[in-house]
């Protein structure tokens, strides 16, 4: 369900979701990661930005 929400948010914002990104989202079952991605989907400028690995602060 969260996977669908992420792609819905992106598409409703007019952001294209390439097949590779859609597969990454659909294939994810990590609830915490999906929550982070959903939050990112609200402000991201590209779909790839949502699933990109973020650098951890040291």
Residue, then its C-alpha position, 0 to 999 in steps of 0.5 A: x500500500x505504501x508503495x502505491x502511495x509513493x507513486x501516486x504522490x509523485x504522479x499527482x505532482x506531475x513527476x514521471x516515475x521511470x520503470x526502474x524507479x517504479x520497480x525499486x519502490x514496488x519491490x521494497x518491503x522495508x516499512x521505515x524506508x517506505x515512510x522516508x520515501x513517502x515523505x521525500x515524494x512530497x518535496x522531490x523534484x524527480x522520482x530518482x531523488x526519492x529512492x536515492x541513497x542519502x549520505x549519513x551524517x557523521 
